[in-house]
Amino acid sequence: MALVELTLAPLPAHVRTARLVAVAAARRAGLDDGLLDELRLAIGEAASRAVALHARHAQDVPVRITVADEPGGLTVTVTDQGPAAGPVPDDPAGDMLEAVDDEGDVADPDVALAVLSGLVDDCAVDAGPGWTTVTLRWPLAADVAPGATSVARA
């Protein structure tokens, strides 16, 4: 098993770094080329959400991202410190949190989680008071049963 761990300052520019490192680790692990774009998009969504939450709630705490190739496939986790989603309790206007990606686009964390669950077949969100871990999994070529094929989404 190989493990790559990133701890990133909550800056939008670091979302690109997270995507590049995750794709490189996925290629090294043997992820099907047809799934690399899906992985790239998913990491971008999850990392953007985490960076935005940290920028608002935990500026001095790094965002933690791990990429592991395990017997069950490639697993990526993005752990942040901030509310899971929904209205900010201390925001008198009751506005939703704003997630900002590395291109400066604004998105709602609820939308990011919805996009992730629609983008990645195996997506889990574990949340507690003040933290969220998003876990994304993809099968590796070695994990596909003999005679089965790995299919990329269009």
Secondary structure, 3 states (H helix, E strand, C coil): CEEEEEEECCCCCHHHHHHHHHHHHHHHHCCCHHHHHHHHHHHHHHHHHHHHHHHHHCCCCCEEEEEEEECCEEEEEEEECCCCCCECCCCCCCCECCEECCCCCEECHHHHHHHHHHHCCEEEEEEECCEEEEEEEECCHHHCCCCCCCCCCC
